Structures are given as structure tokens and as C-alpha cells.
Amino acid sequence: MRLFGWDTWRGSFRGSSSEEQQDTTTSDTSQDTQHQEAVRMDQLTPERKEVFSQFRERVAPLLPPHCQHDHDLLQWLVARNFNIEKAEQMLRKSLEWRREWGADTVLEWEVPEVLSKYYPVGMCGHDKKGLPVWIIPYGGCDMRGLLSSVKKSDYIRYTIRVLEESRKDMMQQTQILGHPVNQQCCVFDLENFSLKHVTWKPAMDVILELVQLYEANYPEFLKCAYVINAPKIFTLAYAIIKPFLHEVTLKKIRIFGHSGWKEELRKDIDPSQLPQHWGGTKTDSDGDPKCPSQICLGGEVPKKYYLSLSKSNLAKMSDNDDNLSTITLSKGGKKRLKYDVKKPGSQLRWEFRTEDFDIGFGVSRKVKKGEEEVLVPLQRVNSQLVTEEGCLVCNEPGTYVVTFDNEFSYVRSKKVLYTVSVEPPESRTEE
């Protein structure tokens, strides 16, 4: 995936002077399309109601009863423009993703302390229509510190946990208000946002992974995203992220400089539901206008939380010391590890980290003698910076090959600490 070498997005900030550019509300769309609320059943044409009925008949058996409400099913059709086949495919993939990540039980997950203290996010209240409002003071996020202190999967899992907390609140609001609540409002505060948020590749990789995760598994979840206090450098980050966002999502994003956003927030959100710092009237009991009791503000992660690259600490990260292995690849060397998968639906899981330098990584499946199907294309991974993890659902039995590749390096050998396992489908069902 190429992250650098982008074209600057010219629509980020309008105006002639630097000051005007920083203080101008911007969007790719007109005001009329910025607040796109969830499509309701009573808004559907007779033809689309028939499409919905067919979709319900096809997918209802896949879902538990509490996920079969009309407004829940309608989101998938809207996300795929009422194409039944594409909507069903999207839903099936998402259900498999939820099983892989344990999304249905993520609220029971014990959160690492460093995430609860330094991952900037918090729900401050509800908008005028009862939708949850989340504030993300991302300018205060120490991504390098967080990703040095937890596994990448834990960072992603915590983000999923936040989304599932929002879903839970929506269900409660639906019961309280007597009408479907299935969207959220987000306020991304970029105060103190700088180049460090953009130029560290592992951080951008995670952000892009989260963007794609959100688009694929939480369709029509967003009512509106306010990006506030955006500096000019934000255009750089937005140019990277924008191609991964659905055009419908892009229409819901409103970007502000350092002025004008408080008035816009108050149009949708009553001041009593907003912290004073963000244009409302709420404060903590001690008078703090940022309400840190509700909203984690982030901040620099203390070094005491950092995980070292030692074998014992990688073992601690993988929670499986018995399966932890070490290999050293010579200059220009390669190692192919073979794993037999006997049952369709098994998962091949891997976790690895290198000392000091990057390594090439890929996964393939043997089809016949001398021929392999590439499943994870071989590419260089910055596993010296962040532990690399992943899993693959093996739909076909056979021999799967995990490759660590150092052929691109003619001057350095590489030490890799890794664990790879095959997890049969029944063990995942039990979870």
C-alpha cells in the first residue's frame, strides 16, 4: 500500500490568505447534503420496499433477533445502493469479521490501562434528535506512544469497543425515545495536530485500517463528522484518507478552521450536552471545561508503558510463550514455514516482530506442485516499529505457506520473533 506520493487535495480549505484558509468552513458538498440522516422505511418507494422484503428473507436467518429490526437491515441496503447481492455479501463478510474480532463480546474485554488513560475519545451526550455525540481530541493523541505500548490489534479492538458502546447507547435511546436511533455524531478536534500525526507510517497504516474497518462494518453509522481546529497540514492527512471513504461518508464530513464551528455544533447539539470547551455549558464537578471525567484527552504516553523488543516481552504480548519462535534471516535470505490446514473455516494466525529493521512477509496456499495461490501478497513490513499481527480464514484445506523474506537486503541479517498457529473452526465457535 503506497502512503506517500499523494496529490494535495485542493478542496480542503478555501480562501486567499492563510488566516482565511484556517478559519473557513469547508466541505465537498452543499449544506443541504451535509446532514444525511438515516433512511427510514416510510421513505422507500414501493419498488425499494419489495427489494427490502427480499433482502430480509435472505439474511434474517443469519442474524440474532435483536439485529433483525427494519432500520438495522436497511443500513446494509443503503450502503450498497439497494443491490441485494452486494448488500448480502457485505453483511456476510461483516458477520465473519465480527466473529474474528469478538465484536459481540468486546464490551466485556479488559482494556489495557494505557488505552483507557491515553486513547483520546469520549461520549459527551446526545444531539437534539437523541443521537450519541462523541468527541475525539485527536490532536492530543500520542500514536507512537500507544502503538509502542500495546499490540496493534489491541488498539484496533479498543476502537471497536468504542463503536460497540455507541451501538449500545443507540439501542437504549431507541427504547427511551420510541423511534429508531442508529447513527452518531463525531467531533474530531485537531488542536495541536502536527506533522508527527501524518509522517509516521505505522500510525497512518492503522488509521487507514480503521477507516476501512468502519466503512465495511458500520454502514450508515455516521450522521455527521465535525473536524474542528484543522490546521493547513491536515490537508496532507485528508488526502491520504479520502480515497478510502465512501462518497456518502464524505458528504457527512464538515471541516472547520479555528472559528465558526461552535455555532454549527450548537445547531445540532444543545449546549447542555456539550462541554464548555467545545461550545457548550457542561463542566466537571471541579469546573474543568473539557470534562475529562467523560472525555479522555490523550497526552504523551509515559515510557513506563512501552513494550520492549525482548523475547520475554513479545511472549507477554502474544500470551503464548510455548509457541514463540526465533529465526535469523541471513543477508538476502528467505524462510518459508508450512502449515497443514485440515478443516475448512480454520484460521491461520500470525504475530511477529523484528529487531531494528523491516522484513518482507506474505502468505500463500499450495495448489499443486510448483504452483501457489497468493493470499497475502509479499510486502515489506515495518515490524521493527509495531508488532505485526493478522489472521486468515482458510476456506480450503491444504498446505499454507508463511514467508519471511530478506532478499531485498544485501547488507543486513534480520532477527524475527514470531508465533504462527492454526485454529480449527470449532474452537472459534466455542468462543
C-alpha positions in Angstrom: 0.0 0.0 0.0 1.5 3.3 -1.1 1.0 6.0 1.5 3.3 8.7 0.3 3.5 10.4 -3.1 -0.1 11.8 -2.9 -1.6 14.7 -4.8 -2.7 17.6 -2.5 -6.4 17.8 -2.1 -7.4 21.3 -3.3 -10.8 21.4 -1.7 -9.7 21.2 1.9 -9.6 24.9 2.7 -10.9 27.8 0.6 -9.9 31.4 0.7 -6.9 33.5 -0.5 -4.9 34.2 2.7 -3.5 31.8 5.2 -5.7 33.2 8.0 -8.8 32.9 5.9 -7.9 29.4 4.9 -7.6 28.3 8.6 -11.0 29.8 9.6 -13.2 28.7 6.7 -15.9 26.0 6.9 -15.3 23.6 4.1 -16.9 20.6 2.5 -17.1 18.7 -0.8 -20.9 19.2 -0.8 -23.6 21.8 -0.3 -25.2 22.5 3.0 -28.2 20.5 2.0 -26.3 17.2 1.8 -24.1 17.5 4.9 -26.5 16.2 7.4 -27.7 13.0 5.8 -29.9 11.2 8.4 -30.6 7.5 8.2 -33.1 6.5 5.5 -36.4 5.4 7.0 -38.8 2.7 5.8 -41.6 5.2 5.2 -39.3 7.0 2.8 -38.9 4.0 0.5 -40.6 3.6 -2.9 -42.8 0.6 -3.4 -40.0 -0.9 -5.6 -37.5 -0.5 -2.8 -39.8 -1.9 -0.2 -40.0 -5.0 -2.3 -36.2 -5.1 -2.5 -36.1 -4.8 1.3 -38.6 -7.7 1.7 -36.4 -9.9 -0.5 -33.3 -8.9 1.4 -34.9 -9.6 4.8 -35.9 -13.0 3.7 -32.4 -13.8 2.5 -30.4 -12.5 5.5 -32.7 -12.8 8.5 -31.6 -16.4 9.3 -28.0 -15.1 9.6 -28.8 -12.7 12.4 -30.0 -12.9 16.0 -33.5 -11.4 16.7 -32.2 -8.2 18.1 -30.4 -7.4 14.9 -33.4 -8.0 12.6 -35.1 -4.7 13.0 -36.0 -2.9 9.8 -33.7 0.0 10.5 -30.7 -2.4 11.1 -31.2 -4.3 7.9 -31.9 -1.1 5.9 -28.4 0.2 6.6 -26.8 -2.6 4.5 -29.1 -2.0 1.5 -28.5 1.8 1.6 -24.7 1.2 1.8 -24.9 -0.8 -1.4 -27.5 1.3 -3.2 -30.2 -1.4 -2.8 -28.2 -4.0 -4.7 -29.3 -7.2 -2.8 -26.4 -9.3 -3.8 -23.8 -6.7 -2.8 -25.6 -5.9 0.4 -25.8 -9.6 1.4 -22.1 -10.1 0.6 -21.2 -7.0 2.7 -23.3 -8.3 5.6 -21.8 -11.8 5.4 -18.3 -10.5 5.4 -19.1 -8.3 8.3 -20.5 -11.1 10.4 -17.3 -13.1 9.7 -15.3 -10.1 10.8 -17.3 -9.7 14.0 -16.6 -13.4 14.8 -12.9 -12.9 14.2 -12.6 -9.8 16.4 -15.1 -10.9 19.0 -17.1 -7.7 18.5 -20.2 -9.1 20.2 -18.3 -9.6 23.4 -15.8 -6.7 23.2 -17.6 -4.7 25.9 -16.5 -7.4 28.3 -12.9 -7.2 27.2 -10.4 -5.9 29.9 -9.0 -2.8 28.4 -5.2 -2.2 28.8 -4.7 0.7 31.2 -2.7 2.8 28.8 -5.6 2.8 26.3 -8.1 3.8 28.9 -5.8 6.7 30.0 -4.4 7.9 26.7 -6.7 7.0 23.8 -8.5 10.3 23.2 -12.2 9.8 23.0 -15.4 10.2 25.0 -19.2 10.4 24.7 -20.4 13.8 26.0 -24.1 13.5 25.5 -26.7 13.4 22.7 -27.8 15.7 19.9 -31.2 17.2 19.6 -32.6 14.1 18.0 -31.1 11.7 20.6 -28.0 10.5 18.7 -24.9 9.9 20.7 -22.2 12.6 20.4 -18.6 11.6 20.6 -15.6 14.0 21.0 -12.3 12.8 19.7 -9.5 15.2 20.7 -7.1 13.6 18.2 -4.6 16.5 18.3 -3.7 15.2 21.7 -3.1 11.6 20.5 0.3 10.1 21.0 0.0 7.4 18.4 3.7 6.4 18.6 3.4 6.0 22.3 0.2 4.0 22.2 1.4 1.7 19.5 4.7 1.2 21.4 2.7 0.2 24.5 0.1 -2.2 23.1 -0.4 -4.6 20.2 -1.8 -3.1 17.1 -4.8 -5.5 17.5 -5.5 -4.1 21.0 -5.6 -0.5 19.6 -8.0 -1.6 16.9 -10.0 -3.7 19.4 -10.4 -0.7 21.6 -11.7 1.3 18.7 -14.2 -1.4 18.0 -15.2 -1.3 21.7 -15.9 2.4 21.4 -18.1 1.8 18.3 -20.0 -1.0 20.2 -20.5 1.3 23.2 -22.1 3.7 20.8 -24.3 1.0 19.3 -25.4 0.0 22.8 -26.3 3.6 23.6 -28.3 3.8 20.3 -30.3 0.8 21.4 -31.1 2.4 24.7 -32.0 5.7 23.1 -34.3 3.8 20.7 -36.2 2.4 23.7 -36.3 5.7 25.5 -37.4 7.8 22.6 -39.7 5.3 20.8 -38.1 5.7 17.4 -35.0 4.2 15.8 -31.7 5.7 16.8 -28.9 4.2 14.7 -26.4 7.0 13.9 -23.9 9.0 15.8 -22.2 12.4 15.6 -18.5 12.8 16.0 -16.4 15.9 16.7 -12.7 15.5 15.8 -10.7 18.2 17.5 -7.4 18.8 15.7 -6.0 21.3 18.1 -2.2 20.7 18.3 -2.3 18.4 15.2 1.1 18.4 13.6 3.3 16.6 11.1 4.0 13.9 13.7 0.4 12.7 13.2 1.0 12.3 9.5 4.6 11.2 8.8 4.9 8.1 11.0 3.9 5.3 8.6 2.7 2.8 11.2 0.3 5.4 12.6 -1.1 6.1 9.2 -1.4 2.4 8.4 -3.5 1.9 11.5 -5.7 4.9 10.7 -6.3 3.6 7.2 -7.1 0.2 8.5 -9.6 1.7 11.0 -11.2 3.8 8.2 -11.8 0.7 6.1 -13.0 -1.3 9.1 -15.6 1.4 9.8 -16.8 1.6 6.2 -17.1 -2.2 5.9 -18.8 -3.0 9.2 -20.7 0.1 10.4 -22.7 1.2 7.3 -24.7 4.4 7.7 -23.5 4.6 11.3 -22.4 8.3 10.9 -24.8 11.2 10.8 -22.2 13.9 10.8 -18.5 14.4 11.5 -17.2 17.8 12.5 -13.5 18.3 12.0 -12.6 21.4 14.0 -9.4 23.4 14.6 -8.0 21.9 11.4 -4.5 23.3 10.5 -3.3 23.6 7.0 -1.2 20.4 7.4 -4.4 18.4 7.8 -4.8 18.6 4.1 -1.9 16.2 3.9 -3.6 13.6 6.1 -7.0 14.0 4.5 -5.5 13.5 1.0 -4.4 10.0 2.2 -7.6 9.1 4.0 -10.1 10.5 1.5 -9.8 7.8 -1.2 -10.8 5.1 1.4 -14.1 6.9 2.3 -17.4 6.2 0.6 -18.8 9.2 -1.2 -21.8 9.2 1.1 -19.5 9.4 4.1 -17.5 12.3 2.5 -20.8 14.2 2.3 -21.2 14.0 6.0 -17.8 15.5 6.9 -17.5 19.2 7.7 -14.1 20.8 8.1 -13.5 23.9 10.1 -10.5 26.0 11.0 -10.3 27.8 14.4 -13.6 29.6 14.2 -17.2 29.1 13.2 -17.6 25.6 14.5 -19.1 26.3 17.9 -22.1 27.9 16.3 -22.6 25.0 13.9 -22.3 22.4 16.7 -25.0 24.2 18.7 -27.4 24.0 15.8 -27.5 20.2 16.1 -26.4 19.7 19.8 -27.9 21.5 22.8 -25.3 23.4 24.8 -26.2 21.3 27.9 -24.9 18.2 26.0 -21.5 19.8 25.1 -18.5 20.5 27.3 -17.9 24.2 27.8 -14.5 23.9 25.9 -16.4 22.7 22.8 -19.1 25.4 22.8 -21.5 24.0 25.4 -22.2 24.6 29.1 -21.1 21.3 30.7 -18.2 21.2 33.1 -16.8 18.6 35.5 -17.6 18.9 39.2 -14.3 20.7 39.7 -15.2 23.2 36.9 -13.0 21.7 34.3 -14.4 22.9 30.9 -13.1 19.9 29.0 -14.9 17.3 31.2 -12.0 14.8 31.4 -14.3 12.6 33.6 -16.2 11.9 30.4 -13.6 12.5 27.6 -10.1 11.2 27.6 -7.9 14.0 26.4 -4.9 11.8 25.4 -1.5 13.2 26.0 2.0 11.9 25.8 2.3 8.2 26.9 4.8 7.6 29.7 7.7 5.4 28.7 6.8 3.0 31.6 4.1 1.6 29.4 6.3 0.9 26.4 6.9 -2.8 25.5 10.4 -3.7 24.7 11.6 -5.9 21.9 12.9 -8.7 24.2 11.7 -12.2 23.8 10.0 -12.2 27.2 8.0 -9.1 26.3 7.0 -10.4 22.9 5.9 -13.6 24.7 3.9 -11.4 27.0 2.3 -9.7 24.0 1.4 -13.0 22.4 0.2 -14.6 25.6 1.8 -17.9 24.4 5.4 -18.4 25.3 5.4 -22.1 24.3 4.7 -21.2 20.6 7.1 -18.2 20.4 9.9 -18.9 18.0 13.0 -17.1 16.7 14.6 -17.1 13.3 17.5 -15.2 11.9 17.5 -14.5 8.2 20.8 -14.0 6.5 21.5 -11.2 4.1 19.3 -11.9 1.1 17.7 -14.9 2.8 14.2 -16.2 2.9 12.3 -18.6 5.3 9.2 -20.5 4.2 7.1 -22.0 7.0 4.5 -24.6 6.1 1.3 -25.3 8.0 -1.3 -28.0 7.2 -4.9 -27.0 7.4 -7.3 -29.9 7.6 -10.7 -28.3 8.1 -12.3 -25.5 6.0 -13.0 -22.4 8.0 -9.9 -22.8 10.2 -7.9 -19.6 10.9 -4.2 -19.1 10.3 -3.0 -16.6 12.8 0.4 -14.9 13.0 2.2 -12.4 15.1 5.8 -11.2 14.7 8.3 -8.5 15.4 11.8 -7.8 14.1 14.7 -6.2 15.8 15.9 -3.0 14.3 14.8 -3.4 10.7 11.8 -4.3 8.5 11.1 -7.6 6.9 9.1 -9.0 3.9 6.0 -11.0 4.8 3.5 -13.0 2.7 1.1 -15.9 2.8 0.2 -18.4 0.1 -1.5 -21.8 -0.4 -0.1 -24.7 -2.3 -2.4 -25.5 -5.2 -0.3 -28.2 -6.9 3.3 -29.0 -7.4 5.2 -25.9 -8.2 2.1 -23.6 -8.1 0.8 -21.5 -5.2 -2.1 -19.2 -4.8 -1.1 -15.8 -3.2 -3.3 -14.9 -0.3 -1.3 -12.2 1.4 1.0 -10.5 -1.2 4.6 -10.4 -0.2 5.5 -6.9 1.0 7.9 -5.2 3.4 6.5 -4.6 6.9 7.7 -2.2 9.5 7.6 -4.8 12.2 10.6 -3.2 14.0 8.3 -0.4 15.0 5.0 -2.1 15.7 4.2 -5.8 16.3 2.6 -7.1 13.1 -0.5 -9.3 13.6 -3.1 -10.9 11.3 -5.3 -13.8 10.6 -6.7 -15.5 7.5 -9.8 -17.7 7.2 -8.7 -20.8 5.3 -11.7 -21.7 3.2 -9.9 -24.6 1.6 -7.9 -27.3 3.3 -4.3 -27.8 2.3 -0.8 -26.5 2.9 -0.4 -22.9 3.7 3.0 -21.2 3.5 4.1 -18.2 5.6 7.1 -16.5 4.2 9.6 -14.2 5.9 11.7 -12.5 3.2 15.0 -10.7 3.5 16.0 -10.9 -0.2 15.9 -7.1 -0.6 18.7 -6.6 2.0 22.2 -7.4 0.9 24.0 -5.9 3.9 21.9 -6.9 7.0 20.6 -10.1 8.5 17.3 -9.9 10.4 16.1 -11.5 13.6 12.4 -12.3 13.7 10.4 -13.3 16.8 7.1 -14.9 15.8 4.3 -17.2 16.6 2.0 -18.8 13.9 -0.9 -21.1 14.7 -3.8 -22.9 13.0 -7.1 -22.5 14.9 -9.8 -25.0 13.9 -13.3 -23.6 13.4 -14.9 -25.4 16.3 -12.6 -23.6 18.8 -13.8 -20.3 17.4 -17.4 -21.3 17.7 -16.9 -22.1 21.4 -15.6 -18.6 22.0 
